């Protein structure tokens, strides 16, 4: 299918050229396309069209005959190039000669990807040209010409001759194109009278392998008589380029024990000469191997492909017994298919024998011993192993495991990456009184699996004996923490709890004494022998040392061992509340404008340091002074808040309103206190109040609010904020700004 696409594309291209030529009214007799390309895909099938040539003699193209330089191909009646047989060894270039009564021309077909085949010699090519019908019916005969590269002086040298059967005495030959009158100029010239073509200097095929020129004849005035006719000059290759390796040094690896014939690497060289000739056909060989042991021929290189393979037997390709793990080869590439006259190029190859895990690790000792103090952790012994494999590889790196003797998982073992040793550590403190000796069975393996046939033997396991040394351990409290519940305000000297501590060293006879380590409020004492805890002060639930109704103290238990050891334990006392705190008012100061007509001065609340049921609901009442109820009125809002109202206008001054606050404890506690009310002069939304207690009071602007929002504002203030704030309320009748005493 690919070839069909190539043919179709070229046919379309050619017909486009023909249409353009017809539109321009010009016609050049001969092949309309003189260079074709066909891709070689392994072989050409018999009678399968490869391409279609286009030939026009500008006179109807009747009676055109074609000749092909390769006898395996022909041009059929439809002008298709087809194989006469299945072709698997095609030339890289095929010439097609077309001849008619009005035209005589040659086209070239390049076979892309064809395997190199011996190129025809110059004599063969000349014979081929001689066999082509450059005769009759054509007045200007221009055969292809061939020039060997690197010719020596003298120059110019004749390379061929152009013949004109209609040459007149007043006619002359002209040569044009690249290499003649175009760059590179002056390479070729033609004798104006005889038509002999000459080359003026040595050519380099690697620089330019083909020249496409045109020959024509004119009269003395320059008027074109014949032509132009194409003249193709081919530069014949000489072996003037050495093979060159793309890299001076190559590196490869092969696994030890690999079978004979294992490919290690491939080394290829490049030759700039013509790849279709022996000048670029390379052969490879190993000149030298270092070192030469155990055999000077451990490796072989394919002479045509450059593949380096192993020759040595797998048993001898043993990394641990070879004198070195790296071998250096000197490789030579020679052109001319390796003949004696060929040119050479060299490169070196370093082959590394890589390791595989064919040796199991072995402990250097079958038994290891260590001792450890009870209660301690960390590394107790380093386990050493031998492994003949390559260090710093998975075939050498060791992995240790405890396979017996550690039911409580008190030990761990890790690999030291620097020396491959196993570091056995205690991760859970050991108890001398529980177990004095531990016997562990340790196994060592490699990160990589062993190769088939190699197993882990008895030397890959070892026994570790660990003796535990007795250490004087501190007493242990139980329970810790010790939790008790007591009422606050119990008398000094009251019993709280008994501390319980035991000594883990039960194999020794030791006594324990108790003492206080941390008692934040100084409320407790402990009997040093019995461990009984009593109060030395009043337990106060409201103390800053009590958090969430709990008071914590820390105690020490000390034994009389050598050296003495200590342990600590915590006592947590949960305090039950008593009604020992009377409620207080919040806020303690309120403000009102002197021109207020009626009304609610503030919403006040009661607070209590006690907790339920010794706190709310609170009762807030006016004091018992005569006539007080004529000026003030208190209304209950909820369990904690009430509203105080002014019954008539007062002059600008400071007033103390006596209040009585009572909680719900049993028995209840009451507190007689005063609410300070400042009657102020209010102008333009600002208050000017008496200077009394000015360090607690601050004038501030008040925002107008509707009277019905007073109660809602007070309730929102109380339930949505953990801190006491100031609220400022206005109505159409009065302006009130109760202010908080922030010291409370």
C-alpha positions as CSV (number, residue, x, y, z in Angstrom):
1,X,0.0,0.0,0.0
2,X,2.9,2.3,0.8
3,X,4.3,1.9,-2.8
4,X,0.9,2.6,-4.3
5,X,0.6,5.8,-2.3
6,X,4.1,6.8,-3.5
7,X,3.1,6.2,-7.1
8,X,-0.2,8.1,-6.8
9,X,1.5,11.1,-5.2
10,X,4.1,11.2,-7.9
11,X,1.6,10.9,-10.7
12,X,-0.5,13.7,-9.3
13,X,2.7,15.8,-8.9
14,X,3.8,15.1,-12.5
15,X,0.4,15.9,-14.0
16,X,0.3,19.2,-12.1
17,X,3.7,20.0,-13.7
18,X,2.3,19.1,-17.2
19,X,-0.7,21.3,-16.7
20,X,1.5,24.2,-15.6
21,X,3.7,23.7,-18.7
22,X,0.6,23.6,-21.0
23,X,-0.7,26.8,-19.4
24,X,2.7,28.4,-20.0
25,X,2.8,27.1,-23.6
26,X,6.3,25.5,-23.1
27,X,7.4,21.8,-23.5
28,X,10.7,20.2,-22.6
29,X,11.1,16.9,-24.5
30,X,12.1,13.9,-22.4
31,X,11.3,12.9,-18.8
32,X,9.2,15.5,-17.1
33,X,10.6,14.2,-13.8
34,X,14.1,12.9,-13.9
35,X,14.5,11.7,-10.3
36,X,12.2,9.2,-8.6
37,X,12.3,7.5,-5.2
38,X,10.9,4.1,-4.1
39,X,11.1,2.8,-0.6
40,X,12.5,-0.7,-0.2
41,X,10.4,-2.7,2.4
42,X,12.2,-6.1,2.3
43,X,11.5,-7.1,-1.3
44,X,9.7,-6.0,-4.5
45,X,6.9,-8.4,-5.7
46,X,6.7,-9.5,-9.3
47,X,4.5,-7.4,-11.5
48,X,3.7,-5.0,-8.6
49,X,3.9,-1.4,-10.0
50,X,6.5,0.7,-8.1
51,X,6.0,4.1,-9.9
52,X,4.9,5.6,-13.2
53,X,7.3,7.6,-15.2
54,X,6.1,10.6,-17.3
55,X,7.8,11.1,-20.6
56,X,6.8,13.7,-23.2
57,X,8.6,14.2,-26.5
58,X,6.4,17.3,-27.2
59,X,5.1,15.6,-30.4
60,X,2.5,13.2,-29.2
61,X,4.8,10.7,-27.5
62,X,4.1,7.9,-30.0
63,X,6.6,5.0,-30.3
64,X,8.4,5.7,-27.0
65,X,10.7,2.8,-26.0
66,X,12.2,2.4,-22.5
67,X,15.3,0.5,-21.3
68,X,16.1,-0.1,-17.6
69,X,19.7,-0.5,-16.3
70,X,18.7,-3.3,-13.9
71,X,17.5,-6.3,-16.0
72,X,15.2,-7.4,-13.1
73,X,12.9,-4.4,-13.9
74,X,11.0,-3.1,-16.9
75,X,8.6,-0.3,-18.0
76,X,5.2,-1.8,-19.0
77,X,2.7,-0.5,-21.5
78,X,1.3,1.9,-18.9
79,X,4.8,3.3,-18.3
80,X,4.9,1.7,-14.8
81,X,8.2,0.5,-13.4
82,X,7.6,-3.2,-12.4
83,X,9.8,-6.1,-11.3
84,X,10.1,-9.0,-13.7
85,X,10.5,-11.3,-10.6
86,X,10.4,-11.1,-6.8
87,X,13.4,-8.9,-6.1
88,X,15.2,-9.0,-2.7
89,X,18.6,-7.6,-3.6
90,X,17.9,-4.5,-5.6
91,X,20.5,-1.9,-6.5
92,X,20.3,1.5,-4.7
93,X,20.0,3.3,-8.1
94,X,18.3,2.4,-11.3
95,X,18.5,4.3,-14.6
96,X,15.6,4.4,-17.0
97,X,16.4,5.4,-20.7
98,X,13.5,6.8,-22.8
99,X,13.8,7.1,-26.6
100,X,11.4,8.3,-29.3
101,X,11.8,9.9,-32.7
102,X,11.6,13.3,-31.0
103,X,13.3,12.8,-27.6
104,X,16.1,10.8,-26.0
105,X,16.4,11.2,-22.2
106,X,17.4,9.3,-19.0
107,X,15.8,9.3,-15.5
108,X,17.1,8.1,-12.2
109,X,15.2,6.0,-9.6
110,X,16.7,6.0,-6.0
111,X,15.8,2.9,-4.0
112,X,15.5,4.2,-0.4
113,X,16.5,1.6,2.3
114,X,17.9,-1.0,-0.1
115,X,20.6,-3.2,1.4
116,X,24.2,-2.4,0.2
117,X,25.3,-4.3,-2.8
118,X,28.5,-4.2,-4.8
119,X,28.4,-1.0,-6.9
120,X,29.1,-1.3,-10.5
121,X,32.5,-0.3,-11.6
122,X,33.1,2.7,-13.9
123,X,33.7,0.3,-16.7
124,X,30.4,-1.4,-16.0
125,X,28.6,1.9,-16.0
126,X,30.2,3.0,-19.2
127,X,29.3,-0.3,-20.8
128,X,25.7,0.2,-19.5
129,X,25.7,3.6,-21.1
130,X,27.2,2.2,-24.3
131,X,24.4,-0.4,-24.4
132,X,21.7,2.4,-24.1
133,X,20.5,3.6,-27.4
134,X,22.2,7.0,-27.7
135,X,21.9,6.9,-31.4
136,X,19.6,7.7,-34.3
137,X,16.7,10.0,-34.2
138,X,18.3,12.4,-31.7
139,X,20.7,15.2,-32.7
140,X,22.1,16.0,-29.2
141,X,23.4,13.0,-27.3
142,X,24.3,13.6,-23.6
143,X,25.3,10.5,-21.8
144,X,25.7,10.4,-17.9
145,X,29.3,11.0,-16.9
146,X,31.3,9.6,-13.9
147,X,34.3,11.2,-12.1
148,X,36.3,9.5,-9.4
149,X,36.8,11.6,-6.3
150,X,40.3,12.7,-5.2
151,X,41.8,12.7,-8.6
152,X,45.3,14.2,-8.8
153,X,46.7,16.8,-11.2
154,X,47.0,17.6,-14.0
155,X,43.7,19.3,-14.6
156,X,41.5,19.7,-16.4
157,X,40.7,16.1,-17.1
158,X,38.3,14.9,-19.7
159,X,35.3,13.0,-18.4
160,X,33.1,12.5,-21.5
161,X,31.8,14.0,-24.7
162,X,28.5,15.4,-25.9
163,X,27.6,14.6,-29.6
164,X,25.4,16.6,-31.9
165,X,24.4,15.0,-35.2
166,X,23.2,18.4,-36.5
167,X,26.3,20.4,-35.5
168,X,27.0,23.2,-37.9
169,X,30.3,25.1,-38.2
170,X,28.7,28.2,-36.7
171,X,27.3,26.3,-33.7
172,X,28.9,26.0,-30.3
173,X,28.3,23.9,-27.2
174,X,27.3,25.6,-23.9
175,X,27.3,24.1,-20.3
176,X,25.2,25.5,-17.5
177,X,24.0,24.7,-14.0
178,X,25.5,24.2,-10.6
179,X,29.2,23.3,-11.1
180,X,29.4,25.3,-14.4
181,X,28.1,28.9,-14.4
182,X,26.5,28.5,-10.9
183,X,28.1,27.9,-7.5
184,X,30.3,26.0,-7.2
185,X,31.4,27.7,-10.4
186,X,34.0,26.4,-12.8
187,X,34.1,22.7,-11.6
188,X,33.1,21.5,-15.1
189,X,33.7,23.0,-18.6
190,X,32.8,22.0,-22.1
191,X,34.8,22.5,-25.3
192,X,32.7,24.9,-27.4
193,X,33.5,23.2,-30.6
194,X,34.0,19.5,-29.8
195,X,31.6,19.0,-26.9
196,X,34.2,17.4,-24.7
197,X,33.4,17.8,-21.0
198,X,36.3,18.3,-18.5
199,X,36.6,18.5,-14.7
200,X,38.9,21.3,-13.4
201,X,39.8,20.1,-9.9
202,X,39.6,17.2,-7.5
203,X,36.1,16.4,-6.2
204,X,35.0,15.2,-2.8
205,X,32.0,12.8,-2.9
206,X,31.3,13.3,0.7
207,X,30.8,17.0,0.1
208,X,28.7,16.6,-3.1
209,X,28.1,13.3,-4.8
210,X,26.0,14.4,-7.8
211,X,26.0,17.3,-10.2
212,X,23.0,18.1,-12.5
213,X,24.0,20.2,-15.5
214,X,22.4,21.2,-18.8
215,X,24.0,21.1,-22.3
216,X,22.8,23.1,-25.3
217,X,24.0,24.4,-28.6
218,X,23.7,27.9,-29.9
219,X,24.7,29.8,-33.0
220,X,27.4,32.6,-32.8
221,X,24.8,35.2,-31.9
222,X,23.7,33.1,-28.9
223,X,20.4,31.9,-30.3
224,X,19.5,28.5,-28.9
225,X,19.7,25.7,-31.5
226,X,19.4,22.5,-29.5
227,X,18.6,21.6,-25.9
228,X,19.0,22.2,-23.2
229,X,19.6,18.5,-22.4
230,X,20.4,17.3,-18.9
231,X,23.9,16.2,-18.1
232,X,24.3,14.2,-14.9
233,X,27.7,13.8,-13.4
234,X,28.2,11.2,-10.7
235,X,31.2,11.3,-8.3
236,X,32.6,7.9,-7.8
237,X,33.5,7.1,-4.2
238,X,37.0,6.2,-3.1
239,X,38.0,4.8,0.3
240,X,39.2,8.0,1.8
241,X,37.4,8.0,5.2
242,X,38.2,5.9,8.2
243,X,35.5,4.3,10.3
244,X,34.8,6.5,13.4
245,X,33.1,5.3,16.6
246,X,30.6,7.7,17.8
247,X,32.1,7.5,21.3
248,X,35.7,6.9,22.2
249,X,34.8,4.8,25.2
250,X,31.9,2.5,25.8
251,X,30.6,0.9,29.0
252,X,28.6,-2.3,29.5
253,X,27.6,-4.8,32.2
254,X,27.1,-8.5,32.3
255,X,25.7,-10.5,35.3
256,X,28.0,-13.1,36.7
257,X,27.1,-16.6,35.9
258,X,25.4,-15.5,32.6
259,X,25.2,-18.3,30.0
260,X,27.7,-18.3,27.1
261,X,26.6,-16.1,24.3
262,X,24.9,-13.5,26.5
263,X,25.0,-10.1,24.7
264,X,26.8,-7.5,26.7
265,X,26.7,-4.4,24.5
266,X,26.8,-3.2,20.9
267,X,29.5,-1.0,19.4
268,X,29.0,0.5,16.0
269,X,31.2,2.9,13.9
270,X,30.3,5.3,11.1
271,X,32.1,5.5,7.7
272,X,31.5,8.6,5.6
273,X,32.2,6.7,2.3
274,X,29.5,5.4,0.0
275,X,27.4,2.9,1.9
276,X,26.6,1.1,-1.2
277,X,30.2,0.2,-1.7
278,X,32.8,-1.9,0.2
279,X,34.4,1.4,1.2
280,X,31.8,1.7,4.0
281,X,31.2,-2.0,4.7
282,X,32.7,-2.5,8.2
283,X,34.0,-5.5,10.1
284,X,34.6,-5.5,13.9
285,X,37.3,-7.3,15.8
286,X,38.7,-7.4,19.4
287,X,42.4,-6.5,19.4
288,X,43.1,-6.7,23.1
289,X,41.6,-7.8,26.4
290,X,42.9,-6.7,29.8
291,X,43.4,-8.6,32.0
292,X,43.8,-11.8,30.0
293,X,42.8,-14.1,32.9
294,X,41.1,-16.5,33.3
295,X,41.1,-16.5,29.5
296,X,42.3,-14.0,26.9
297,X,39.1,-14.7,24.9
298,X,36.4,-14.1,27.4
299,X,34.3,-12.1,24.9
300,X,33.5,-12.2,21.2
301,X,32.3,-9.4,18.9
302,X,30.0,-10.1,15.9
303,X,32.2,-8.8,13.0
304,X,29.2,-7.4,11.1
305,X,26.8,-6.2,13.8
306,X,29.3,-5.2,16.5
307,X,27.5,-7.1,19.3
308,X,29.8,-8.1,22.1
309,X,28.8,-11.5,23.7
310,X,30.3,-13.7,26.4
311,X,32.4,-16.7,25.5
312,X,33.5,-17.8,28.9
313,X,31.5,-20.5,30.7
314,X,29.0,-19.5,33.4
315,X,31.0,-21.3,36.1
316,X,34.1,-19.3,35.3
317,X,32.2,-16.0,35.1
318,X,32.2,-15.8,38.9
319,X,32.6,-12.3,40.2
320,X,34.1,-13.6,43.5
321,X,36.8,-15.6,41.9
322,X,37.8,-13.4,38.9
323,X,40.9,-11.3,39.3
324,X,38.9,-8.2,38.6
325,X,35.3,-7.1,38.1
326,X,36.1,-4.9,35.1
327,X,37.6,-5.9,31.8
328,X,38.8,-3.5,29.1
329,X,38.5,-4.4,25.4
330,X,40.1,-2.6,22.5
331,X,37.8,-2.8,19.5
332,X,38.8,-2.1,15.9
333,X,36.5,-1.4,13.0
334,X,37.8,-1.9,9.5
335,X,36.2,-0.9,6.2
336,X,36.5,-2.7,2.8
337,X,34.6,-5.5,4.5
338,X,37.7,-6.2,6.7
339,X,40.2,-6.7,3.9
340,X,43.8,-5.9,4.5
341,X,43.7,-2.7,2.5
342,X,40.8,-1.4,4.6
343,X,41.1,1.7,6.9
344,X,40.6,1.2,10.6
345,X,39.2,3.1,13.6
346,X,39.4,2.0,17.3
347,X,37.5,2.5,20.6
348,X,37.6,0.9,24.0
349,X,34.9,-0.9,25.9
350,X,34.8,-1.4,29.7
351,X,32.8,-4.4,30.7
352,X,31.8,-4.7,34.4
353,X,30.9,-8.1,35.9
354,X,27.9,-7.3,38.1
355,X,27.0,-9.3,41.2
356,X,24.1,-11.6,41.8
357,X,23.2,-13.0,45.1
358,X,25.0,-16.4,45.0
359,X,26.4,-16.3,48.5
360,X,24.3,-16.4,51.7
361,X,25.4,-14.2,54.6
362,X,26.9,-16.0,57.6
363,X,27.3,-14.9,61.2
364,X,30.9,-14.6,62.3
365,X,29.9,-16.3,65.6
366,X,27.2,-18.8,66.4
367,X,26.7,-17.3,69.9
368,X,26.6,-13.7,71.0
369,X,26.3,-12.5,74.6
370,X,25.1,-9.2,76.2
371,X,23.9,-7.7,79.5
372,X,21.5,-4.9,80.1
373,X,20.3,-3.0,83.1
374,X,16.6,-3.5,83.9
375,X,14.5,-0.5,83.0
376,X,16.9,0.7,80.3
377,X,16.5,0.8,76.5
378,X,18.9,1.0,73.5
379,X,21.4,-1.0,71.6
380,X,22.8,-3.9,73.6
381,X,24.9,-5.9,71.1
382,X,26.2,-5.6,67.4
383,X,25.9,-8.8,65.4
384,X,28.6,-9.3,62.7
385,X,28.2,-11.2,59.4
386,X,30.3,-12.1,56.4
387,X,29.0,-11.9,52.8
388,X,31.1,-12.5,49.7
389,X,28.7,-10.6,47.4
390,X,29.3,-7.1,46.2
391,X,29.1,-4.5,49.0
392,X,26.4,-1.8,48.8
393,X,24.1,-4.1,46.8
394,X,21.0,-5.9,47.7
395,X,22.9,-9.1,47.4
396,X,25.2,-8.0,50.2
397,X,23.0,-5.9,52.4
398,X,21.6,-7.9,55.4
399,X,18.2,-8.0,56.9
400,X,17.9,-9.4,60.4
401,X,14.9,-10.9,62.2
402,X,14.2,-12.4,65.6
403,X,12.6,-15.8,65.0
404,X,12.3,-17.0,68.6
405,X,12.6,-15.9,72.2
406,X,10.8,-12.5,72.1
407,X,7.1,-13.2,72.9
408,X,6.6,-9.7,74.3
409,X,8.4,-7.9,71.4
410,X,10.8,-6.3,73.8
411,X,13.6,-6.3,71.2
412,X,14.2,-4.9,67.8
413,X,17.1,-5.4,65.4
414,X,18.1,-2.9,62.6
415,X,20.9,-3.1,60.0
416,X,23.8,-0.6,60.3
417,X,24.1,0.6,56.6
418,X,27.8,1.4,57.0
419,X,29.1,-2.0,58.0
420,X,26.1,-4.4,57.6
421,X,26.1,-5.2,61.3
422,X,22.8,-6.0,63.1
423,X,22.1,-3.7,66.0
424,X,20.0,-5.5,68.6
425,X,18.1,-3.0,70.8
426,X,15.8,-3.2,73.8
427,X,12.7,-1.2,73.0
428,X,10.6,-2.2,76.1
429,X,12.4,-2.0,79.4
430,X,13.2,-5.4,80.9
431,X,12.2,-6.4,84.5
432,X,14.9,-8.3,86.5
433,X,12.3,-9.5,88.9
434,X,10.3,-11.0,86.1
435,X,13.0,-12.6,83.9
436,X,16.7,-12.5,84.5
437,X,17.8,-14.1,81.2
438,X,16.6,-13.9,77.6
439,X,17.7,-16.2,74.8
440,X,17.0,-15.0,71.2
441,X,17.4,-16.8,68.0
442,X,18.4,-14.4,65.1
443,X,18.3,-15.1,61.4
444,X,20.1,-13.0,58.7
445,X,19.0,-12.8,55.0
446,X,19.8,-10.5,52.1
447,X,17.6,-7.8,50.6
448,X,17.7,-9.7,47.3
449,X,16.6,-13.3,46.9
450,X,19.3,-15.9,46.6
451,X,19.8,-17.4,43.1
452,X,18.3,-20.9,42.6
453,X,20.4,-23.6,44.2
454,X,21.8,-21.4,47.0
455,X,20.1,-21.7,50.4
456,X,20.5,-20.1,53.8
457,X,22.5,-22.6,56.0
458,X,23.0,-23.0,59.7
459,X,25.6,-20.2,59.7
460,X,22.8,-17.8,58.8
461,X,21.4,-18.1,62.3
462,X,22.9,-17.2,65.7
463,X,21.9,-17.3,69.3
464,X,22.0,-14.2,71.6
465,X,22.1,-14.6,75.4
466,X,21.0,-11.5,77.3
467,X,21.3,-11.2,81.1
468,X,19.3,-8.6,82.9
469,X,21.1,-6.7,85.7
470,X,19.1,-5.8,88.8
471,X,18.7,-2.0,89.3
472,X,17.1,-0.4,92.4
473,X,13.7,0.8,91.0
474,X,11.7,3.5,92.5
475,X,8.3,2.8,94.3
476,X,5.2,2.8,92.1
477,X,2.0,4.5,93.1
478,X,-1.3,2.6,92.6
479,X,-3.6,3.9,91.4
480,X,-2.0,6.8,89.8
481,X,-3.7,9.3,89.9
482,X,-5.6,8.6,93.1
483,X,-9.1,10.2,92.8
484,X,-11.1,11.3,95.9
485,X,-14.2,13.6,96.4
486,X,-14.5,16.0,99.4
487,X,-16.6,18.9,100.5
488,X,-15.0,22.3,100.4
489,X,-14.5,24.0,103.8
490,X,-13.9,20.8,105.7
491,X,-11.9,21.6,108.9
492,X,-8.1,21.6,109.0
493,X,-6.8,18.1,109.9
494,X,-9.5,16.3,108.1
495,X,-8.6,12.9,106.5
496,X,-8.4,13.0,102.7
497,X,-6.9,9.7,101.5
498,X,-4.2,7.0,102.0
499,X,-1.4,6.8,99.4
500,X,-0.5,3.3,98.2
501,X,3.0,2.7,96.8
502,X,4.9,-0.6,96.3
503,X,8.6,-1.3,95.5
504,X,9.1,-3.4,92.3
505,X,12.3,-4.8,93.9
506,X,10.4,-7.4,95.8
507,X,13.5,-9.6,96.1
508,X,14.9,-7.0,98.4
509,X,13.5,-5.9,101.7
510,X,13.1,-2.1,101.5
511,X,11.0,0.5,103.4
512,X,9.1,3.4,101.7
513,X,8.6,6.9,103.0
514,X,6.2,9.5,101.6
515,X,6.5,13.3,101.2
516,X,4.8,16.2,99.4
517,X,6.4,17.3,96.2
518,X,3.9,19.9,94.9
519,X,0.9,21.3,96.8
520,X,-0.1,24.6,95.0
521,X,-2.3,26.0,97.8
522,X,-0.5,24.4,100.8
523,X,-3.7,22.6,101.9
524,X,-2.3,19.1,102.5
525,X,0.2,17.0,104.6
526,X,1.2,13.4,104.4
527,X,2.3,10.9,107.1
528,X,5.8,9.8,105.9
529,X,5.3,6.2,107.0
530,X,1.6,5.5,106.6
531,X,1.0,7.6,103.6
532,X,-2.2,9.1,105.0
533,X,-3.1,12.6,103.6
534,X,-4.8,15.2,105.8
535,X,-5.8,18.8,105.4
536,X,-3.7,21.6,106.8
537,X,-6.0,24.4,105.5
538,X,-9.5,25.1,104.2
539,X,-10.3,23.5,100.9
540,X,-11.9,26.3,98.8
541,X,-13.6,25.3,95.6
542,X,-13.5,28.9,94.4
543,X,-9.7,29.1,94.8
544,X,-7.7,29.9,91.6
545,X,-5.8,26.7,92.3
546,X,-8.9,24.7,91.6
547,X,-9.7,23.9,88.0
548,X,-13.0,22.3,87.0
549,X,-13.7,21.6,90.7
550,X,-10.5,19.6,90.9
551,X,-7.4,20.2,93.0
552,X,-4.2,18.2,92.2
553,X,-1.2,17.5,94.4
554,X,2.0,15.5,93.7
555,X,3.7,13.2,96.2
556,X,7.0,11.4,96.4
557,X,7.6,7.8,97.6
558,X,11.3,7.0,98.4
559,X,12.9,3.7,99.2
560,X,16.0,3.0,101.2
561,X,17.9,1.1,98.5
562,X,21.5,1.7,97.4
563,X,21.3,4.2,95.9
564,X,17.8,5.3,97.0
565,X,15.1,5.5,94.3
566,X,12.0,7.5,94.1
567,X,8.6,7.5,92.4
568,X,5.9,10.1,92.1
569,X,2.1,9.9,92.3
570,X,-0.8,12.3,91.9
571,X,-3.7,12.9,94.2
572,X,-6.8,14.5,92.6
573,X,-9.5,15.9,95.0
574,X,-12.9,16.7,93.5
575,X,-14.5,19.5,95.7
576,X,-18.2,19.5,96.3
577,X,-19.7,23.0,96.5
578,X,-21.1,24.7,99.6
579,X,-23.1,27.8,99.6
580,X,-20.4,30.1,101.0
581,X,-20.6,33.0,98.5
582,X,-23.3,35.6,98.5
583,X,-24.5,37.0,95.1
584,X,-23.3,40.4,93.8
585,X,-24.8,42.9,91.3
586,X,-23.6,43.3,87.7
587,X,-23.2,46.0,86.5
588,X,-22.6,48.3,89.5
589,X,-23.1,51.6,87.7
590,X,-25.9,53.0,85.5
591,X,-26.5,56.4,83.8
592,X,-29.7,58.3,82.9
593,X,-30.4,61.7,81.3
594,X,-31.9,64.3,83.6
595,X,-34.7,65.0,81.1
596,X,-35.8,61.4,81.0
597,X,-39.5,61.4,81.5
598,X,-40.2,57.9,82.6
599,X,-38.4,55.0,82.8
600,X,-36.2,52.0,82.7
601,X,-32.8,52.9,83.9
602,X,-31.0,49.6,83.4
603,X,-31.1,45.8,83.3
604,X,-29.0,44.5,86.2
605,X,-27.9,40.9,86.9
606,X,-26.8,38.9,89.8
607,X,-23.6,36.7,89.8
608,X,-22.5,34.1,92.3
609,X,-19.2,32.3,92.6
610,X,-21.0,29.2,93.8
611,X,-22.5,26.7,91.4
612,X,-26.0,25.1,91.1
613,X,-28.0,24.7,93.3
614,X,-26.3,27.4,95.4
615,X,-26.5,30.1,92.8
616,X,-29.6,31.1,90.7
617,X,-32.4,31.7,90.6
618,X,-31.6,35.0,92.3
619,X,-34.0,37.4,94.1
620,X,-33.1,41.1,93.5
621,X,-35.0,43.6,95.7
622,X,-34.8,47.3,96.8
623,X,-33.3,48.0,100.2
624,X,-35.6,48.6,103.1
625,X,-35.0,52.4,103.4
626,X,-38.3,54.3,103.8
627,X,-39.7,56.0,100.6
628,X,-37.3,54.1,98.3
629,X,-40.1,52.5,96.4
630,X,-41.5,56.0,95.6
631,X,-38.6,56.7,93.2
632,X,-37.4,53.2,92.0
633,X,-39.1,50.0,90.9
634,X,-37.5,46.6,90.3
635,X,-39.1,44.0,87.9
636,X,-37.9,40.4,87.5
637,X,-36.9,39.4,84.0
638,X,-35.5,35.8,84.5
639,X,-33.5,33.7,87.0
640,X,-30.5,36.0,86.9
641,X,-31.7,39.5,85.7
642,X,-34.1,42.2,86.7
643,X,-35.0,45.6,85.4
644,X,-34.7,48.8,87.5
645,X,-37.0,51.7,86.6
646,X,-37.0,55.5,87.6
647,X,-40.5,56.6,88.6
648,X,-40.0,60.4,88.3
649,X,-37.3,62.9,87.1
650,X,-34.2,63.6,89.1
651,X,-31.7,66.4,89.0
652,X,-28.2,65.9,87.7
653,X,-26.3,64.1,90.5
654,X,-25.0,60.7,91.6
655,X,-27.4,58.4,93.4
656,X,-26.8,55.2,95.3
657,X,-29.7,52.8,95.1
658,X,-29.6,50.1,97.9
659,X,-30.3,46.5,96.7
660,X,-30.6,43.2,98.4
661,X,-29.5,40.1,96.4
662,X,-30.4,36.5,97.6
663,X,-29.3,33.2,96.1
664,X,-31.1,29.8,96.1
665,X,-28.7,27.9,98.3
666,X,-29.6,26.0,101.5
667,X,-29.6,28.0,103.6
668,X,-29.8,31.0,101.2
669,X,-27.2,33.8,101.4
670,X,-28.1,37.5,100.9
671,X,-25.9,40.4,100.0
672,X,-26.9,44.1,100.6
673,X,-25.1,46.3,98.0
674,X,-25.7,49.6,96.1
675,X,-26.3,50.3,92.5
676,X,-24.7,53.7,91.6
677,X,-27.0,55.7,89.2
678,X,-25.6,58.8,87.6
679,X,-28.2,61.4,86.4
680,X,-26.4,63.3,83.6
681,X,-26.8,66.3,81.3
682,X,-27.4,65.0,77.8
683,X,-26.7,67.2,74.8
684,X,-26.4,66.2,71.2
685,X,-26.2,62.6,71.9
686,X,-23.4,62.9,74.5
687,X,-23.6,62.7,78.2
688,X,-22.0,65.1,80.7
689,X,-22.0,63.4,84.1
690,X,-20.8,64.4,87.5
691,X,-17.1,63.9,88.1
692,X,-17.6,61.7,91.0
693,X,-16.0,58.3,90.5
694,X,-14.9,59.6,87.1
695,X,-12.1,57.1,87.0
696,X,-14.7,54.3,86.6
697,X,-17.1,56.3,84.3
698,X,-16.6,57.3,80.7
699,X,-18.8,59.7,78.7
700,X,-19.9,58.1,75.4
701,X,-22.3,58.7,72.6
702,X,-25.7,57.0,72.8
703,X,-27.6,55.7,69.8
704,X,-31.4,56.2,69.6
705,X,-33.4,53.0,70.0
706,X,-37.1,52.4,70.4
707,X,-38.3,51.7,74.0
708,X,-39.7,48.2,73.3
709,X,-36.1,47.1,72.3
710,X,-34.7,47.8,75.8
711,X,-35.6,44.5,77.3
712,X,-34.4,42.5,74.1
713,X,-31.1,44.4,74.1
714,X,-30.4,43.6,77.8
715,X,-31.2,39.9,77.3
716,X,-29.0,39.6,74.1
717,X,-26.2,41.3,76.0
718,X,-26.4,38.8,78.8
719,X,-26.7,35.6,76.8
720,X,-24.3,36.2,73.9
721,X,-21.2,37.7,75.6
722,X,-19.0,36.0,78.2
723,X,-17.7,39.5,79.3
724,X,-19.7,42.4,80.7
725,X,-20.2,45.2,78.3
726,X,-21.8,48.7,78.3
727,X,-25.1,49.1,76.6
728,X,-26.5,52.5,75.5
729,X,-30.2,52.8,74.9
730,X,-32.3,55.8,73.8
731,X,-36.1,56.2,73.5
732,X,-38.3,59.1,72.5
733,X,-38.8,59.8,76.3
734,X,-35.3,59.4,77.7
735,X,-31.6,58.5,77.1
736,X,-30.0,55.9,79.3
737,X,-26.4,54.6,79.3
738,X,-25.7,52.0,82.0
739,X,-21.9,51.6,82.3
740,X,-20.0,48.5,83.5
741,X,-17.5,48.6,86.2
742,X,-14.8,46.6,84.5
743,X,-12.9,45.8,87.7
744,X,-15.6,43.2,88.6
